[in-house]
Amino acid sequence: MRRQNQSVITEFILIGFSNLGDLQIFLFFIFLLVYLATLMANATIMIVTRLDRALHTPMYFFLFVLSCSETCYSLVIVPKMLTNLLSTSLTISFSGCAAQLYFFVGLACTNCFLIAVMGYDRYVAICNPLNYTLIVSRATCMQLVLGSSFCGFLISVVVNVLVFSVPFCASNHINHFFCDISSVIKLGCTDTKLKEMVIFFLSILVLLFPLVLIFISYIFIVSTILKISSVEGQYKAFSTCASHLTVVIIHYGCASFIYLRPTSLYLSDKDRLVSVTYTVITPLLNPLVYTLRNKEVKMALRKVLRRYSFPKTVLVS
């Protein structure tokens, strides 16, 4: 009977911004510009970190991987959202919804772990600089990235099983612009409290555990920086952490607001606005923060532009 009930719904309808009428056209162009800027900004970070040898360090390797992950993360959500803003057909297939949720959760969790790894990298670089290359070796970097991805997508598998094992036999209208966890599980026609508790526990594991590790790392980092005798040395050390701290606040702040609450407290309109922030705007802010606040990246960008700019033509009279 359970399988029969679940098979009743073969597709979902993403309500998204359909209640905004003609404003959807305006939103389409705004989101399209942000999306294109996101792709360009992350591509720039990836190209610059690969072409400039000065950036071939663990810190910028992690930044390269984060930019790559953020690009894939936005690809999972934004194209479908843009299509729905111009279309009258707002449907997404059952398998398409499951795939979107799987990659969204997997990449989001991977990003959380990667940002924590970047915090560990800053801790070793500042607190143990003499052994930095030994501790954060190339092999260690690869293991940390693969470990982050493995844990992220393993959690995503568990979440997908919990969400899509619910029998859907009532409404198929998702009050969101993508297949988010709470929006889909609400459509189940059985008691989902236990599943929601497990998902809430996983949210704590993904968000609070890395955040605590980052916080502990920065306690040691600040303590070490304050022991530096010169003000210039202190400023230089703090500046290498400023970009990472900004990304931590933006990333964990938005995600915590949505996922570290009981489902009953979700307010669809406000949550949708916050969701736009962490699915559309945050992937753009991360590369901008690292570009605008990081002197090494700006210098590398200038060198790459000079190296690959068109040669000036000399007019001979």
C-alpha positions in Angstrom: 0.0 0.0 0.0 2.9 2.3 0.8 4.5 1.9 -2.6 1.1 2.5 -4.3 0.6 5.7 -2.4 4.1 6.9 -3.2 3.8 6.1 -6.9 0.6 8.3 -7.1 2.9 11.3 -7.4 5.3 11.1 -10.4 6.2 14.8 -10.5 6.2 17.9 -8.3 5.2 21.5 -9.0 7.7 24.2 -7.9 5.6 27.2 -6.8 8.6 29.4 -6.4 7.9 33.0 -7.4 4.7 32.3 -9.4 2.7 34.5 -7.0 4.7 37.6 -8.0 3.2 37.9 -11.5 5.0 40.3 -13.9 7.8 40.8 -11.3 9.1 37.4 -12.4 10.6 38.9 -15.6 12.5 41.4 -13.5 13.7 38.7 -11.1 14.8 36.6 -14.1 17.2 39.3 -15.4 18.5 40.0 -11.9 19.2 36.4 -11.1 20.6 35.8 -14.6 23.1 38.6 -14.1 24.1 37.3 -10.7 24.4 33.8 -12.1 26.6 34.8 -15.0 28.7 36.9 -12.6 29.0 33.9 -10.3 30.3 31.7 -13.1 32.8 34.3 -14.3 34.0 35.1 -10.7 34.5 31.4 -9.8 36.1 30.6 -13.2 38.5 33.6 -12.7 39.5 32.3 -9.2 40.1 28.8 -10.7 42.1 30.1 -13.7 44.2 32.5 -11.7 45.1 29.9 -9.0 46.2 27.4 -11.6 48.2 29.8 -13.8 50.1 31.7 -11.2 52.8 29.6 -9.5 52.8 31.9 -6.4 49.3 30.6 -5.6 50.3 26.9 -5.8 49.9 26.6 -2.0 47.5 24.6 0.1 45.4 27.7 0.9 44.7 28.4 -2.7 44.3 24.8 -3.6 41.4 24.7 -1.2 40.1 27.9 -2.6 40.2 26.4 -6.1 38.3 23.4 -5.0 35.7 25.6 -3.1 35.2 27.7 -6.3 34.7 24.5 -8.3 32.2 23.2 -5.8 30.4 26.5 -5.6 30.0 26.5 -9.4 28.5 23.0 -9.4 26.3 24.0 -6.4 24.8 27.0 -8.3 24.4 24.8 -11.5 22.1 22.5 -9.5 19.7 25.2 -8.5 19.8 28.3 -10.6 19.2 27.1 -14.2 15.9 25.4 -13.2 14.9 28.5 -11.2 15.5 30.7 -14.2 13.6 28.4 -16.5 10.6 28.4 -14.1 10.6 32.3 -14.0 9.8 32.4 -17.7 7.7 29.2 -18.0 4.1 28.4 -17.3 5.1 24.8 -16.6 6.7 24.6 -13.2 6.9 20.8 -13.0 9.9 18.7 -12.0 9.9 14.9 -12.2 10.1 12.8 -9.1 13.6 11.5 -10.1 14.7 15.1 -11.1 13.6 16.4 -7.6 15.5 13.6 -5.9 18.6 14.2 -8.0 18.4 18.0 -7.3 18.1 17.4 -3.6 20.9 14.9 -3.6 23.5 17.1 -5.3 22.3 20.2 -3.5 22.8 18.6 0.0 26.0 16.8 -1.1 27.7 20.0 -2.4 26.4 22.2 0.4 27.7 19.7 3.1 31.0 19.5 1.1 31.3 23.3 1.2 30.8 23.4 4.9 33.6 20.8 5.5 35.9 22.6 3.0 35.5 25.9 4.8 36.4 24.1 8.1 39.4 22.6 6.4 40.5 26.1 5.2 40.3 27.2 8.8 42.6 24.3 9.8 45.0 25.4 7.0 45.1 28.9 8.5 45.7 27.5 12.0 48.7 25.5 10.8 50.1 28.3 8.7 50.0 30.9 11.6 50.5 28.7 14.6 53.0 26.2 13.2 54.6 27.9 10.2 58.0 26.0 10.3 56.2 22.6 9.8 53.4 24.0 7.5 54.6 22.2 4.3 55.1 18.9 6.2 51.7 19.0 8.0 49.6 20.3 5.1 51.3 18.4 2.3 49.9 17.8 -1.2 48.8 14.3 -0.1 47.1 15.7 3.0 45.3 18.3 0.9 43.9 15.7 -1.4 42.8 13.5 1.5 41.1 16.4 3.2 39.2 17.4 0.0 38.2 13.8 -0.8 37.2 13.2 2.8 35.0 16.4 2.8 33.4 15.3 -0.5 32.8 11.7 0.8 31.3 12.8 4.1 29.1 15.4 2.3 27.7 13.0 -0.2 27.3 10.2 2.3 25.1 12.6 4.4 23.2 13.5 1.2 22.5 9.8 0.6 21.0 9.5 4.1 18.9 12.6 3.7 17.6 11.5 0.3 16.6 8.1 1.7 14.8 9.8 4.7 13.0 12.3 2.5 12.0 10.2 -0.4 11.0 7.1 1.6 8.0 9.1 2.7 4.8 8.2 0.9 3.6 11.2 -1.2 -0.2 10.8 -1.7 -1.5 14.3 -1.1 -0.4 17.6 -2.7 2.5 17.7 -5.1 3.0 21.5 -4.8 6.4 22.4 -3.4 6.3 25.9 -1.8 9.8 26.7 -2.9 11.9 27.4 -6.1 13.8 24.1 -5.7 13.5 20.8 -4.0 14.6 21.7 -0.5 14.5 19.2 2.4 11.7 20.8 4.5 9.6 21.7 1.5 9.5 18.2 0.2 9.2 16.2 3.4 6.1 18.4 4.4 4.2 16.8 1.5 4.4 13.3 3.1 1.1 11.9 4.3 2.5 10.0 7.3 4.1 11.2 10.5 7.6 12.4 9.7 8.7 13.7 13.1 11.3 11.0 13.6 12.8 11.6 10.1 12.9 15.3 10.8 14.7 14.7 14.1 17.4 12.7 12.3 17.8 15.4 9.6 18.0 18.0 12.3 20.7 16.0 14.0 22.6 15.8 10.7 22.2 19.6 10.3 23.9 20.1 13.7 26.7 17.7 12.6 27.3 19.5 9.3 26.9 23.1 10.6 27.8 23.3 14.3 30.6 20.7 14.4 32.8 22.4 11.7 31.9 25.8 13.2 33.1 24.8 16.6 36.4 23.5 15.0 36.8 26.8 13.2 36.1 28.7 16.4 38.7 26.7 18.3 41.3 27.2 15.5 40.8 31.0 15.6 41.3 31.0 19.4 44.8 29.7 18.8 45.3 31.9 15.8 44.4 35.1 17.6 46.5 34.1 20.6 49.5 33.5 18.3 49.0 36.7 16.4 48.8 38.8 19.6 52.3 37.5 20.5 53.8 38.9 17.3 55.8 42.0 18.3 55.4 44.1 15.2 52.1 45.8 14.4 52.8 45.2 10.7 53.3 41.5 11.3 50.0 41.3 13.2 48.1 43.1 10.4 49.6 40.8 7.8 48.6 37.7 9.8 45.1 39.0 10.4 44.6 39.9 6.8 45.2 36.3 5.7 42.3 35.3 7.9 39.9 38.1 7.1 38.6 36.6 3.8 38.0 33.2 5.4 36.2 34.7 8.4 33.9 36.7 6.1 33.0 33.5 4.1 32.4 31.6 7.4 30.0 34.3 8.6 28.0 34.5 5.4 27.9 30.7 4.7 27.2 29.3 8.1 25.0 32.3 9.1 22.4 31.8 6.3 22.5 27.9 6.5 22.1 27.9 10.3 19.1 30.2 10.1 17.3 27.8 7.8 18.4 24.3 9.0 19.0 24.7 12.7 15.3 25.2 13.5 12.4 22.8 13.8 10.3 22.4 10.6 7.3 23.8 12.4 9.0 27.2 12.6 9.6 27.6 8.9 8.1 30.7 7.4 8.0 30.2 3.6 8.3 33.8 2.4 11.2 34.8 4.7 12.9 31.4 4.3 12.6 31.7 0.5 14.4 35.1 0.7 17.2 33.6 2.9 17.4 30.6 0.5 18.0 33.0 -2.4 20.9 34.4 -0.4 22.7 31.0 0.1 21.8 29.5 -3.3 22.2 32.4 -5.6 24.2 35.2 -3.9 26.6 33.3 -1.6 28.4 31.5 -4.5 29.1 34.9 -6.0 30.2 36.5 -2.7 32.8 33.9 -1.9 35.1 34.6 -4.9 34.5 38.3 -4.6 35.5 38.3 -0.9 38.7 36.4 -1.7 39.5 38.7 -4.7 38.8 42.0 -3.1 40.3 41.3 0.4 43.3 39.3 -0.7 46.3 41.1 -2.0 48.0 37.9 -3.4 44.9 37.0 -5.5 44.7 40.6 -6.8 48.4 40.7 -7.7 48.1 37.3 -9.4 45.0 38.5 -11.4 46.9 41.5 -12.6 49.9 39.4 -13.7 47.6 36.9 -15.5 45.8 39.8 -17.3 49.1 41.4 -18.3 50.5 38.1 -19.5 47.5 37.1 -21.6 46.4 40.6 -22.8 46.7 41.5 -26.5 50.0 43.1 -27.4 49.8 46.7 -28.3 50.2 47.5 -31.9 53.0 49.9 -32.8 52.1 52.3 -35.7 55.1 53.0 -37.9 54.8 56.3 -39.9 
